[in-house]
Amino acid sequence: MAFVQRFVGAKRCGPANGAFDAKTEAGVRWYQGMRGLTVDGVVGPATWAAMGVRVGS
C-alpha cells in the first residue's frame, strides 16, 4: 500500500507507511472520483490500471 499512498500523495493519504487505513481509503476514493472510476475505496483492477500498474499473471 505504500505505493498507493505515494502515488495518490501525502496530502490525500498521509505519509506512506504501508497501512491501508481510513486516510488511505479516503485518498483512494478521491483518486477514483477524480479519474471517473467507481468510487468504492478498493484498489482493484480498474484503479490499478488507472495508476498505470499492470495486474495479471
PQR file with spaces between the fields and no chain letter, atoms N, CA, C, O and H, PARSE charges and radii, in Angstrom:
ATOM       1  N    MET     1       0.800   -1.203    0.000 -0.4000 1.5000
ATOM       2  CA   MET     1       0.000    0.000    0.000 -0.0000 2.0000
ATOM       3  C    MET     1       0.840    1.263    0.000  0.5500 1.7000
ATOM       4  O    MET     1       0.336    2.343   -0.307 -0.5500 1.4000
ATOM       5  N    ALA     2       2.098    1.143    0.336 -0.4000 1.5000
ATOM       6  CA   ALA     2       2.954    2.331    0.324 -0.0000 2.0000
ATOM       7  C    ALA     2       2.995    2.940   -1.080  0.5500 1.7000
ATOM       8  O    ALA     2       3.055    4.162   -1.222 -0.5500 1.4000
ATOM       9  H    ALA     2       2.508    0.266    0.586  0.4000 1.0000
ATOM      10  N    PHE     3       2.961    2.085   -2.130 -0.4000 1.5000
ATOM      11  CA   PHE     3       2.951    2.605   -3.499 -0.0000 2.0000
ATOM      12  C    PHE     3       1.713    3.469   -3.721  0.5500 1.7000
ATOM      13  O    PHE     3       1.804    4.575   -4.254 -0.5500 1.4000
ATOM      14  H    PHE     3       2.912    1.093   -2.014  0.4000 1.0000
ATOM      15  N    VAL     4       0.562    2.957   -3.311 -0.4000 1.5000
ATOM      16  CA   VAL     4      -0.696    3.692   -3.488 -0.0000 2.0000
ATOM      17  C    VAL     4      -0.628    5.010   -2.735  0.5500 1.7000
ATOM      18  O    VAL     4      -1.024    6.050   -3.260 -0.5500 1.4000
ATOM      19  H    VAL     4       0.487    2.059   -2.878  0.4000 1.0000
ATOM      20  N    GLN     5      -0.129    4.968   -1.512 -0.4000 1.5000
ATOM      21  CA   GLN     5      -0.030    6.185   -0.706 -0.0000 2.0000
ATOM      22  C    GLN     5       0.885    7.209   -1.377  0.5500 1.7000
ATOM      23  O    GLN     5       0.564    8.397   -1.411 -0.5500 1.4000
ATOM      24  H    GLN     5       0.192    4.123   -1.086  0.4000 1.0000
ATOM      25  N    ARG     6       2.016    6.760   -1.906 -0.4000 1.5000
ATOM      26  CA   ARG     6       2.925    7.693   -2.598 -0.0000 2.0000
ATOM      27  C    ARG     6       2.303    8.187   -3.900  0.5500 1.7000
ATOM      28  O    ARG     6       2.445    9.360   -4.247 -0.5500 1.4000
ATOM      29  H    ARG     6       2.277    5.795   -1.878  0.4000 1.0000
ATOM      30  N    PHE     7       1.610    7.299   -4.630 -0.4000 1.5000
ATOM      31  CA   PHE     7       1.011    7.674   -5.911 -0.0000 2.0000
ATOM      32  C    PHE     7      -0.066    8.736   -5.720  0.5500 1.7000
ATOM      33  O    PHE     7      -0.081    9.747   -6.421 -0.5500 1.4000
ATOM      34  H    PHE     7       1.494    6.346   -4.348  0.4000 1.0000
ATOM      35  N    VAL     8      -0.964    8.503   -4.770 -0.4000 1.5000
ATOM      36  CA   VAL     8      -2.053    9.450   -4.521 -0.0000 2.0000
ATOM      37  C    VAL     8      -1.503   10.712   -3.864  0.5500 1.7000
ATOM      38  O    VAL     8      -1.958   11.819   -4.151 -0.5500 1.4000
ATOM      39  H    VAL     8      -0.952    7.681   -4.200  0.4000 1.0000
ATOM      40  N    GLY     9      -0.537   10.541   -2.993 -0.4000 1.5000
ATOM      41  CA   GLY     9       0.131   11.681   -2.381 -0.0000 2.0000
ATOM      42  C    GLY     9      -0.137   11.837   -0.900  0.5500 1.7000
ATOM      43  O    GLY     9      -1.206   11.482   -0.403 -0.5500 1.4000
ATOM      44  H    GLY     9      -0.167    9.642   -2.760  0.4000 1.0000
ATOM      45  N    ALA    10       0.845   12.372   -0.205 -0.4000 1.5000
ATOM      46  CA   ALA    10       0.763   12.553    1.245 -0.0000 2.0000
ATOM      47  C    ALA    10      -0.358   13.506    1.626  0.5500 1.7000
ATOM      48  O    ALA    10      -0.946   13.372    2.700 -0.5500 1.4000
ATOM      49  H    ALA    10       1.714   12.660   -0.608  0.4000 1.0000
ATOM      50  N    LYS    11      -0.662   14.467    0.758 -0.4000 1.5000
ATOM      51  CA   LYS    11      -1.732   15.415    1.069 -0.0000 2.0000
ATOM      52  C    LYS    11      -3.067   14.698    1.240  0.5500 1.7000
ATOM      53  O    LYS    11      -3.878   15.085    2.081 -0.5500 1.4000
ATOM      54  H    LYS    11      -0.185   14.576   -0.114  0.4000 1.0000
ATOM      55  N    ARG    12      -3.295   13.666    0.453 -0.4000 1.5000
ATOM      56  CA   ARG    12      -4.571   12.927    0.494 -0.0000 2.0000
ATOM      57  C    ARG    12      -4.511   11.691    1.390  0.5500 1.7000
ATOM      58  O    ARG    12      -5.503   11.342    2.031 -0.5500 1.4000
ATOM      59  H    ARG    12      -2.636   13.351   -0.230  0.4000 1.0000
ATOM      60  N    CYS    13      -3.335   11.015    1.438 -0.4000 1.5000
ATOM      61  CA   CYS    13      -3.223    9.741    2.157 -0.0000 2.0000
ATOM      62  C    CYS    13      -2.401    9.815    3.437  0.5500 1.7000
ATOM      63  O    CYS    13      -2.410    8.873    4.229 -0.5500 1.4000
ATOM      64  H    CYS    13      -2.530   11.298    0.917  0.4000 1.0000
ATOM      65  N    GLY    14      -1.707   10.897    3.648 -0.4000 1.5000
ATOM      66  CA   GLY    14      -0.780   10.960    4.769 -0.0000 2.0000
ATOM      67  C    GLY    14       0.545   10.333    4.368  0.5500 1.7000
ATOM      68  O    GLY    14       0.700    9.907    3.224 -0.5500 1.4000
ATOM      69  H    GLY    14      -1.700   11.663    3.005  0.4000 1.0000
ATOM      70  N    PRO    15       1.496   10.269    5.275 -0.5600 1.5000
ATOM      71  CA   PRO    15       2.799    9.694    4.945  0.2800 2.0000
ATOM      72  C    PRO    15       2.677    8.220    4.567  0.5500 1.7000
ATOM      73  O    PRO    15       1.865    7.488    5.133 -0.5500 1.4000
ATOM      74  N    ALA    16       3.488    7.800    3.613 -0.4000 1.5000
ATOM      75  CA   ALA    16       3.471    6.399    3.169 -0.0000 2.0000
ATOM      76  C    ALA    16       4.004    5.510    4.291  0.5500 1.7000
ATOM      77  O    ALA    16       5.180    5.577    4.651 -0.5500 1.4000
ATOM      78  H    ALA    16       4.148    8.394    3.154  0.4000 1.0000
ATOM      79  N    ASN    17       3.111    4.673    4.838 -0.4000 1.5000
ATOM      80  CA   ASN    17       3.514    3.774    5.914 -0.0000 2.0000
ATOM      81  C    ASN    17       3.138    2.320    5.618  0.5500 1.7000
ATOM      82  O    ASN    17       3.400    1.429    6.425 -0.5500 1.4000
ATOM      83  H    ASN    17       2.156    4.618    4.546  0.4000 1.0000
ATOM      84  N    GLY    18       2.527    2.089    4.464 -0.4000 1.5000
ATOM      85  CA   GLY    18       2.164    0.737    4.062 -0.0000 2.0000
ATOM      86  C    GLY    18       0.865    0.217    4.643  0.5500 1.7000
ATOM      87  O    GLY    18       0.438   -0.885    4.297 -0.5500 1.4000
ATOM      88  H    GLY    18       2.314    2.813    3.808  0.4000 1.0000
ATOM      89  N    ALA    19       0.225    0.978    5.515 -0.4000 1.5000
ATOM      90  CA   ALA    19      -1.036    0.543    6.132 -0.0000 2.0000
ATOM      91  C    ALA    19      -2.220    1.110    5.358  0.5500 1.7000
ATOM      92  O    ALA    19      -2.242    2.293    5.016 -0.5500 1.4000
ATOM      93  H    ALA    19       0.572    1.873    5.796  0.4000 1.0000
ATOM      94  N    PHE    20      -3.199    0.259    5.087 -0.4000 1.5000
ATOM      95  CA   PHE    20      -4.411    0.731    4.423 -0.0000 2.0000
ATOM      96  C    PHE    20      -5.380    1.178    5.508  0.5500 1.7000
ATOM      97  O    PHE    20      -6.227    0.412    5.967 -0.5500 1.4000
ATOM      98  H    PHE    20      -3.181   -0.701    5.365  0.4000 1.0000
ATOM      99  N    ASP    21      -5.231    2.437    5.904 -0.4000 1.5000
ATOM     100  CA   ASP    21      -6.060    2.983    6.973 -0.0000 2.0000
ATOM     101  C    ASP    21      -7.149    3.883    6.387  0.5500 1.7000
ATOM     102  O    ASP    21      -7.303    3.975    5.169 -0.5500 1.4000
ATOM     103  H    ASP    21      -4.543    3.059    5.531  0.4000 1.0000
ATOM     104  N    ALA    22      -7.894    4.541    7.263 -0.4000 1.5000
ATOM     105  CA   ALA    22      -9.010    5.386    6.819 -0.0000 2.0000
ATOM     106  C    ALA    22      -8.539    6.533    5.932  0.5500 1.7000
ATOM     107  O    ALA    22      -9.226    6.896    4.977 -0.5500 1.4000
ATOM     108  H    ALA    22      -7.769    4.467    8.252  0.4000 1.0000
ATOM     109  N    LYS    23      -7.378    7.107    6.235 -0.4000 1.5000
ATOM     110  CA   LYS    23      -6.870    8.216    5.422 -0.0000 2.0000
ATOM     111  C    LYS    23      -6.484    7.720    4.021  0.5500 1.7000
ATOM     112  O    LYS    23      -6.712    8.410    3.028 -0.5500 1.4000
ATOM     113  H    LYS    23      -6.820    6.812    7.010  0.4000 1.0000
ATOM     114  N    THR    24      -5.903    6.525    3.953 -0.4000 1.5000
ATOM     115  CA   THR    24      -5.559    5.946    2.646 -0.0000 2.0000
ATOM     116  C    THR    24      -6.829    5.669    1.849  0.5500 1.7000
ATOM     117  O    THR    24      -6.890    5.967    0.656 -0.5500 1.4000
ATOM     118  H    THR    24      -5.717    5.964    4.759  0.4000 1.0000
ATOM     119  N    GLU    25      -7.835    5.105    2.494 -0.4000 1.5000
ATOM     120  CA   GLU    25      -9.099    4.830    1.802 -0.0000 2.0000
ATOM     121  C    GLU    25      -9.711    6.121    1.272  0.5500 1.7000
ATOM     122  O    GLU    25     -10.213    6.156    0.149 -0.5500 1.4000
ATOM     123  H    GLU    25      -7.785    4.863    3.463  0.4000 1.0000
ATOM     124  N    ALA    26      -9.671    7.179    2.072 -0.4000 1.5000
ATOM     125  CA   ALA    26     -10.204    8.477    1.622 -0.0000 2.0000
ATOM     126  C    ALA    26      -9.425    8.989    0.417  0.5500 1.7000
ATOM     127  O    ALA    26     -10.011    9.540   -0.515 -0.5500 1.4000
ATOM     128  H    ALA    26      -9.263    7.151    2.984  0.4000 1.0000
ATOM     129  N    GLY    27      -8.109    8.810    0.430 -0.4000 1.5000
ATOM     130  CA   GLY    27      -7.291    9.226   -0.706 -0.0000 2.0000
ATOM     131  C    GLY    27      -7.613    8.430   -1.959  0.5500 1.7000
ATOM     132  O    GLY    27      -7.668    8.984   -3.057 -0.5500 1.4000
ATOM     133  H    GLY    27      -7.633    8.362    1.187  0.4000 1.0000
ATOM     134  N    VAL    28      -7.827    7.127   -1.792 -0.4000 1.5000
ATOM     135  CA   VAL    28      -8.191    6.271   -2.927 -0.0000 2.0000
ATOM     136  C    VAL    28      -9.551    6.692   -3.472  0.5500 1.7000
ATOM     137  O    VAL    28      -9.738    6.755   -4.687 -0.5500 1.4000
ATOM     138  H    VAL    28      -7.782    6.678   -0.900  0.4000 1.0000
ATOM     139  N    ARG    29     -10.489    6.976   -2.594 -0.4000 1.5000
ATOM     140  CA   ARG    29     -11.814    7.431   -3.040 -0.0000 2.0000
ATOM     141  C    ARG    29     -11.700    8.750   -3.817  0.5500 1.7000
ATOM     142  O    ARG    29     -12.357    8.926   -4.844 -0.5500 1.4000
ATOM     143  H    ARG    29     -10.337    6.924   -1.607  0.4000 1.0000
ATOM     144  N    TRP    30     -10.878    9.660   -3.333 -0.4000 1.5000
ATOM     145  CA   TRP    30     -10.658   10.932   -4.033 -0.0000 2.0000
ATOM     146  C    TRP    30     -10.087   10.665   -5.427  0.5500 1.7000
ATOM     147  O    TRP    30     -10.563   11.224   -6.415 -0.5500 1.4000
ATOM     148  H    TRP    30     -10.344    9.518   -2.500  0.4000 1.0000
ATOM     149  N    TYR    31      -9.067    9.810   -5.502 -0.4000 1.5000
ATOM     150  CA   TYR    31      -8.434    9.495   -6.781 -0.0000 2.0000
ATOM     151  C    TYR    31      -9.436    8.858   -7.739  0.5500 1.7000
ATOM     152  O    TYR    31      -9.499    9.231   -8.911 -0.5500 1.4000
ATOM     153  H    TYR    31      -8.680    9.356   -4.699  0.4000 1.0000
ATOM     154  N    GLN    32     -10.212    7.909   -7.251 -0.4000 1.5000
ATOM     155  CA   GLN    32     -11.205    7.249   -8.098 -0.0000 2.0000
ATOM     156  C    GLN    32     -12.209    8.256   -8.651  0.5500 1.7000
ATOM     157  O    GLN    32     -12.544    8.217   -9.834 -0.5500 1.4000
ATOM     158  H    GLN    32     -10.161    7.606   -6.299  0.4000 1.0000
ATOM     159  N    GLY    33     -12.682    9.146   -7.807 -0.4000 1.5000
ATOM     160  CA   GLY    33     -13.625   10.160   -8.266 -0.0000 2.0000
ATOM     161  C    GLY    33     -13.013   11.085   -9.296  0.5500 1.7000
ATOM     162  O    GLY    33     -13.654   11.445  -10.283 -0.5500 1.4000
ATOM     163  H    GLY    33     -12.409    9.178   -6.845  0.4000 1.0000
ATOM     164  N    MET    34     -11.764   11.470   -9.060 -0.4000 1.5000
ATOM     165  CA   MET    34     -11.071   12.361   -9.980 -0.0000 2.0000
ATOM     166  C    MET    34     -10.881   11.700  -11.355  0.5500 1.7000
ATOM     167  O    MET    34     -10.917   12.376  -12.383 -0.5500 1.4000
ATOM     168  H    MET    34     -11.243   11.177   -8.258  0.4000 1.0000
ATOM     169  N    ARG    35     -10.680   10.384  -11.364 -0.4000 1.5000
ATOM     170  CA   ARG    35     -10.433    9.663  -12.616 -0.0000 2.0000
ATOM     171  C    ARG    35     -11.707    9.106  -13.247  0.5500 1.7000
ATOM     172  O    ARG    35     -11.638    8.460  -14.293 -0.5500 1.4000
ATOM     173  H    ARG    35     -10.651    9.835  -10.529  0.4000 1.0000
ATOM     174  N    GLY    36     -12.867    9.343  -12.636 -0.4000 1.5000
ATOM     175  CA   GLY    36     -14.120    8.858  -13.202 -0.0000 2.0000
ATOM     176  C    GLY    36     -14.341    7.373  -13.003  0.5500 1.7000
ATOM     177  O    GLY    36     -15.087    6.744  -13.753 -0.5500 1.4000
ATOM     178  H    GLY    36     -12.923    9.868  -11.787  0.4000 1.0000
ATOM     179  N    LEU    37     -13.698    6.814  -12.000 -0.4000 1.5000
ATOM     180  CA   LEU    37     -13.854    5.397  -11.688 -0.0000 2.0000
ATOM     181  C    LEU    37     -14.990    5.217  -10.681  0.5500 1.7000
ATOM     182  O    LEU    37     -15.465    6.187  -10.090 -0.5500 1.4000
ATOM     183  H    LEU    37     -13.092    7.324  -11.390  0.4000 1.0000
ATOM     184  N    THR    38     -15.414    3.984  -10.494 -0.4000 1.5000
ATOM     185  CA   THR    38     -16.367    3.682   -9.426 -0.0000 2.0000
ATOM     186  C    THR    38     -15.692    4.007   -8.097  0.5500 1.7000
ATOM     187  O    THR    38     -14.606    3.506   -7.804 -0.5500 1.4000
ATOM     188  H    THR    38     -15.029    3.196  -10.974  0.4000 1.0000
ATOM     189  N    VAL    39     -16.337    4.838   -7.308 -0.4000 1.5000
ATOM     190  CA   VAL    39     -15.765    5.256   -6.031 -0.0000 2.0000
ATOM     191  C    VAL    39     -16.192    4.273   -4.953  0.5500 1.7000
ATOM     192  O    VAL    39     -17.296    4.347   -4.413 -0.5500 1.4000
ATOM     193  H    VAL    39     -17.219    5.244   -7.546  0.4000 1.0000
ATOM     194  N    ASP    40     -15.267    3.332   -4.650 -0.4000 1.5000
ATOM     195  CA   ASP    40     -15.563    2.335   -3.619 -0.0000 2.0000
ATOM     196  C    ASP    40     -14.441    2.207   -2.593  0.5500 1.7000
ATOM     197  O    ASP    40     -14.577    1.470   -1.616 -0.5500 1.4000
ATOM     198  H    ASP    40     -14.370    3.272   -5.089  0.4000 1.0000
ATOM     199  N    GLY    41     -13.338    2.915   -2.807 -0.4000 1.5000
ATOM     200  CA   GLY    41     -12.227    2.859   -1.860 -0.0000 2.0000
ATOM     201  C    GLY    41     -11.392    1.606   -1.958  0.5500 1.7000
ATOM     202  O    GLY    41     -10.472    1.410   -1.165 -0.5500 1.4000
ATOM     203  H    GLY    41     -13.227    3.513   -3.600  0.4000 1.0000
ATOM     204  N    VAL    42     -11.700    0.748   -2.926 -0.4000 1.5000
ATOM     205  CA   VAL    42     -10.963   -0.501   -3.117 -0.0000 2.0000
ATOM     206  C    VAL    42      -9.973   -0.316   -4.264  0.5500 1.7000
ATOM     207  O    VAL    42     -10.338    0.169   -5.335 -0.5500 1.4000
ATOM     208  H    VAL    42     -12.447    0.907   -3.570  0.4000 1.0000
ATOM     209  N    VAL    43      -8.738   -0.700   -4.038 -0.4000 1.5000
ATOM     210  CA   VAL    43      -7.741   -0.616   -5.102 -0.0000 2.0000
ATOM     211  C    VAL    43      -7.803   -1.924   -5.886  0.5500 1.7000
ATOM     212  O    VAL    43      -7.006   -2.839   -5.679 -0.5500 1.4000
ATOM     213  H    VAL    43      -8.441   -1.094   -3.169  0.4000 1.0000
ATOM     214  N    GLY    44      -8.774   -1.979   -6.789 -0.4000 1.5000
ATOM     215  CA   GLY    44      -8.984   -3.157   -7.619 -0.0000 2.0000
ATOM     216  C    GLY    44      -8.354   -2.965   -8.997  0.5500 1.7000
ATOM     217  O    GLY    44      -7.616   -2.003   -9.213 -0.5500 1.4000
ATOM     218  H    GLY    44      -9.421   -1.235   -6.957  0.4000 1.0000
ATOM     219  N    PRO    45      -8.640   -3.869   -9.923 -0.5600 1.5000
ATOM     220  CA   PRO    45      -8.033   -3.823  -11.251  0.2800 2.0000
ATOM     221  C    PRO    45      -8.193   -2.485  -11.986  0.5500 1.7000
ATOM     222  O    PRO    45      -7.243   -2.008  -12.607 -0.5500 1.4000
ATOM     223  N    ALA    46      -9.376   -1.880  -11.921 -0.4000 1.5000
ATOM     224  CA   ALA    46      -9.587   -0.615  -12.638 -0.0000 2.0000
ATOM     225  C    ALA    46      -8.753    0.512  -12.035  0.5500 1.7000
ATOM     226  O    ALA    46      -8.222    1.355  -12.758 -0.5500 1.4000
ATOM     227  H    ALA    46     -10.148   -2.267  -11.417  0.4000 1.0000
ATOM     228  N    THR    47      -8.641    0.522  -10.715 -0.4000 1.5000
ATOM     229  CA   THR    47      -7.848    1.560  -10.053 -0.0000 2.0000
ATOM     230  C    THR    47      -6.364    1.355  -10.342  0.5500 1.7000
ATOM     231  O    THR    47      -5.648    2.311  -10.642 -0.5500 1.4000
ATOM     232  H    THR    47      -9.072   -0.163  -10.128  0.4000 1.0000
ATOM     233  N    TRP    48      -5.902    0.104  -10.253 -0.4000 1.5000
ATOM     234  CA   TRP    48      -4.502   -0.168  -10.589 -0.0000 2.0000
ATOM     235  C    TRP    48      -4.213    0.263  -12.028  0.5500 1.7000
ATOM     236  O    TRP    48      -3.190    0.895  -12.294 -0.5500 1.4000
ATOM     237  H    TRP    48      -6.483   -0.672  -10.009  0.4000 1.0000
ATOM     238  N    ALA    49      -5.111   -0.076  -12.953 -0.4000 1.5000
ATOM     239  CA   ALA    49      -4.906    0.279  -14.362 -0.0000 2.0000
ATOM     240  C    ALA    49      -4.833    1.801  -14.529  0.5500 1.7000
ATOM     241  O    ALA    49      -4.000    2.300  -15.285 -0.5500 1.4000
ATOM     242  H    ALA    49      -5.941   -0.589  -12.737  0.4000 1.0000
ATOM     243  N    ALA    50      -5.696    2.535  -13.831 -0.4000 1.5000
ATOM     244  CA   ALA    50      -5.674    3.994  -13.915 -0.0000 2.0000
ATOM     245  C    ALA    50      -4.355    4.544  -13.391  0.5500 1.7000
ATOM     246  O    ALA    50      -3.905    5.606  -13.821 -0.5500 1.4000
ATOM     247  H    ALA    50      -6.372    2.129  -13.217  0.4000 1.0000
ATOM     248  N    MET    51      -3.734    3.819  -12.457 -0.4000 1.5000
ATOM     249  CA   MET    51      -2.439    4.226  -11.916 -0.0000 2.0000
ATOM     250  C    MET    51      -1.288    3.802  -12.824  0.5500 1.7000
ATOM     251  O    MET    51      -0.129    4.127  -12.569 -0.5500 1.4000
ATOM     252  H    MET    51      -4.099    2.956  -12.108  0.4000 1.0000
ATOM     253  N    GLY    52      -1.624    3.069  -13.889 -0.4000 1.5000
ATOM     254  CA   GLY    52      -0.590    2.622  -14.819 -0.0000 2.0000
ATOM     255  C    GLY    52       0.104    1.352  -14.390  0.5500 1.7000
ATOM     256  O    GLY    52       1.186    1.033  -14.883 -0.5500 1.4000
ATOM     257  H    GLY    52      -2.565    2.805  -14.096  0.4000 1.0000
ATOM     258  N    VAL    53      -0.518    0.616  -13.464 -0.4000 1.5000
ATOM     259  CA   VAL    53       0.065   -0.628  -12.973 -0.0000 2.0000
ATOM     260  C    VAL    53      -0.623   -1.784  -13.666  0.5500 1.7000
ATOM     261  O    VAL    53      -1.850   -1.886  -13.654 -0.5500 1.4000
ATOM     262  H    VAL    53      -1.397    0.875  -13.063  0.4000 1.0000
ATOM     263  N    ARG    54       0.175   -2.659  -14.275 -0.4000 1.5000
ATOM     264  CA   ARG    54      -0.374   -3.828  -14.936 -0.0000 2.0000
ATOM     265  C    ARG    54      -0.544   -4.945  -13.929  0.5500 1.7000
ATOM     266  O    ARG    54       0.412   -5.348  -13.267 -0.5500 1.4000
ATOM     267  H    ARG    54       1.171   -2.576  -14.285  0.4000 1.0000
ATOM     268  N    VAL    55      -1.775   -5.449  -13.815 -0.4000 1.5000
ATOM     269  CA   VAL    55      -2.066   -6.521  -12.875 -0.0000 2.0000
ATOM     270  C    VAL    55      -2.398   -7.761  -13.678  0.5500 1.7000
ATOM     271  O    VAL    55      -3.233   -7.710  -14.581 -0.5500 1.4000
ATOM     272  H    VAL    55      -2.551   -5.122  -14.353  0.4000 1.0000
ATOM     273  N    GLY    56      -1.777   -8.838  -13.372 -0.4000 1.5000
ATOM     274  CA   GLY    56      -2.072  -10.084  -14.084 -0.0000 2.0000
ATOM     275  C    GLY    56      -1.079  -11.149  -13.714  0.5500 1.7000
ATOM     276  O    GLY    56      -0.225  -10.960  -12.847 -0.5500 1.4000
ATOM     277  H    GLY    56      -1.099   -8.879  -12.639  0.4000 1.0000
ATOM     278  N    SER    57      -1.203  -12.264  -14.379 -0.4000 1.5000
ATOM     279  CA   SER    57      -0.326  -13.394  -14.059 -0.0000 2.0000
ATOM     280  C    SER    57       0.892  -13.431  -14.938  0.5500 1.7000
ATOM     281  O    SER    57       1.730  -14.322  -14.794 -0.5500 1.4000
ATOM     282  H    SER    57      -1.897  -12.418  -15.083  0.4000 1.0000
